[in-house]
Amino acid sequence: MTIQIDQFPCRADNFGVLIHDSASGETALIDAPEETAILEAIKRTGWKPSVLFITHHHADHVEANLSLKQKFDLKIIGPKAEASKIPGIDQTVAEGDVLTFGGEEVRVIETPGHTAGHVSYYLPKSGVAFTADTLFALGCGRLFEAPAPVMYESLKKLAALPPETQVYCGHEYTLSNARFALTVDPTNPKLKARAEKIEKLRAEGKATLPTSIGEELETNPFLRWDDAAIRKNLGMENASDAEVFTEIRKRKDNF
């Protein structure tokens, strides 16, 4: 693998991500939450970005688009469904589109739910996915622009990626998500162990990301709609998978 990844904190709880292809020297940025933090990361790594991949239009993901475009002559790529809301966009993408970064493919996966046009970016050669505010460690994004069944279908797509896929998310929400997950899936030993690890990491000021698809399938209740213990705990043994997901999302909204 020639891809190197630098994840760094932005704003109150966002993450910025630089990805660098050592063979070609090409660098990309995933979302643009905050100019100062991004410029510091560029200076620290020495990686000058030429492309900016945007996942969705929310201000805490596009705030620095125009200033960074001016400084680095970035090409800004983002979801077609939200093009009018993304500052400086040059190229739109949709489900199934395949881009090239360095020496490998970047596959576009439409993952609406948090916003109506949210996309995730998947690099199969490196085994990395950038899911922003669709899939979080032990959670999923709040539903602002689409109903729960839409988010459920998006999460199904991500859950189908290879279990070893490393997942980079848009926010450091894992501690709160872990505490909620234990209310839904309290008898899961892997979740209990992970929650203890997360408590320790956050107490030390360390990031809990990246995660992996495999780890999320074992511990994230938003991907475990078919788990018998969760269904029994919710009193939803005979409900559809989408109904179970919807109930879990409602409970998280009120947690």
N, C-alpha and C positions, 0 to 999 in steps of 0.2 A: 504494500500500500504506500503510495506516495503522498497521500493527503495528510496534512497536519491540521489540527484543529485547536484554536485558542478561544476558550470561553471566558467571559469576564462579566462582572456585575455592572448594571446600568440602573439609573434612577433608584427607586426604593427597593424594587424586587425583580426587575427585568434582568435578562441575560442578553448580552451581545455575543456574536460568534463570528470569528474570522476563520476561513478555511483556505489553506495554502497548498498548492501542488508543487512539490519540490522539484519535480522533473522539468516542468515548463516555467516555473517561477510565477505562475498565475495565482492571484488571490481574489477571493470573493467574500462578501459580507452578507450575513443573513440578518435581515431587518436592520433598522436604524433607530434604535430607541433614544439615544442621547449622544450628541456630537462630542462632548468633552471626553467621555469614557472611551468612545470609539477611537478618537485621535490618540489618546494615551496608549491604547492597545496597538495601534498601528506603529507608533513610535517604539514601543517596547519590543515588538516582534520584528520590525523592519519590513513587514509585509504591506505593500501598497496595493489596495484593492482596485480592480478594474470593472467589477460587476457587483451589483447589489440585488440579491434575491429577496423580494418582499412576499410575506405570507398573507397579510391582510391589512386593511386600511386603518386600523385603530391608531390614534395619535402616538401612543407609546411604542409603536413599531415603525412609524414613518417620519417621526419628528425631524430627524436629521437628513432626510433625503436630499433636499435642495442644496444645503450647505456642503454636504459631502460630494454631491455631483459637481458642484462648482470647483471644489478643491482638487478632486481626483479625476474629473471627466468620466465619472462612473456611468455605465449602462445599467439602467434600472429595469428590472424584470418583475412582473407581478401578475396577479390573477385578472383575467379578462373581465370577470363578473364585477370587479371593483375598480376597474381602470380609472374611472372618473374621480375616484376618491383618493388616488395614490399620487402624491406630488412627484412630478418629474419622470413619470413612467415612460419608457421607450419601447418596451416589448411586452405583449400580453401572452399569458399561457393558460392552458386549460387541461382538463383530465386527459391523460395519455400522451401529452407532449413530452418530447425527450430533448433535452438540451445537452450541450457539451461543456464540461469544465475540466481544464487540464487534459488528462488522458482518459477521462471516463464520462459515463452518462449521468445526467441528472434527470430523474423521472419526476414528472409533475403528477401529484395525486390531489384531486379536489376533495377537501375535507370540510365542507360547510357545517355550520351549527353555531359556533361562537359568532361568526359573521356569515353572511349569505354566500360569500365567494371565497372563503379561506382556502388556501392550498398548502400542502406540505411538499417538501422536496426530499427525494430518496436517491441516494448514491449506492447502487447495488454492489459495485466493485469494492468499495470501501466498507460497505455494510453499515451505512449511517443514514439516519432520517432526521430531518428538522421539522418538527411538528408544531412549533410555536404554541398557540393557544387552543389547539384541538386536544392533543393528548399531553397530559402532565404526568410527572412521577406521582403515582397513586391517585390521580385525578383526571378530570377533563375540564374543558373550558365552560364557563357559564354561557347559557343560551340567550344571546341578545337578539339575533336576527333570523333564527330558524327554530322550528320545534324539535322536541326531543327525538322523534323518529329519524330526523335528518342527521343529527349528531350520532345516533346509534349506527346508521349506515356508514358514516365516515370512520367511526372507530373500528367497525368490522374490517374495513380496508386496511387500516394500520395493524390491527391484530393479526392479519394474514401475512404480514411480512415475516421473514425468517427470524426465529427467536433470538438469534445472536445479534440482530440489528441494534446498534447503539442509537439511542434516542436523545436528541437535544431539544429541550422545551423552552418556552418563552419566559417563564417565571420561576422563581424559587418559592413555590407554594407547598413544598413536600411535607413539612412538619404539620401544618394544619390538615393537609390531606390525609396524613397517616392517622391522626387522631380521629378524624371522621371515619376512615376506613375500618377502624377497630369497632365502631358502633354497628357497622353493617356485617362485618365478617369477624366476630370476636374470637372464634375458635381456630383461626388459621395460624398454625405455628410459624409459617414463613413470614406472614405479615407481622406477627408479634416481634420476631427477631429483627425484621427490617425496621420496624418503628423504633425499637431501642437503639439501633445503629443511627437512625436519622436524628433522634434526640441528642445523641452524643456529637454528631457532626455539626449540628446547628449550634450547640452549646460552645463549640470550638470555633464558630464562625466560618465553617467550611461549607462548600457547596455540596448538594446532594445529587447533582447531575454530572455526567449523563446517566441515564438508566438504560435498560434494554427491553425489547419487546418481550423476551422470555420472563424477565423479572416482573414486568407489569401483568402478564398473563397469570402469574402465580399469586399476585398480591393486590392488584388494583381492582377494586370492586366494579369500576366502570367498564372493565373488560371481562367480568366474571358473572355475567347475567345468567349463565346456564349452570352455575354452581349450586348444588343441592342444599348445602348448609346456608348459603346466603338466602336462597329462596324460602327455606323454612323459617329463618330468622325474620324475614319480611312478611311471612304468611302468604306467599305468592307461589306456592308449589306448582300450580296449574296455569300460571300466567305465561304469556309469550315473552321471548327474550327482550323485545322492545319495551314491553310493559314493565319488566323488571328494571331495565335501565332507566326508564322514565321515573320510576319511583325512587331509585337511588339518587338521581339528579335532583328531584324535588327535596329530598331529605338534606342533601348537601346545601341547597339554597337556604335552608332554614337552620343550618347547623351553627 
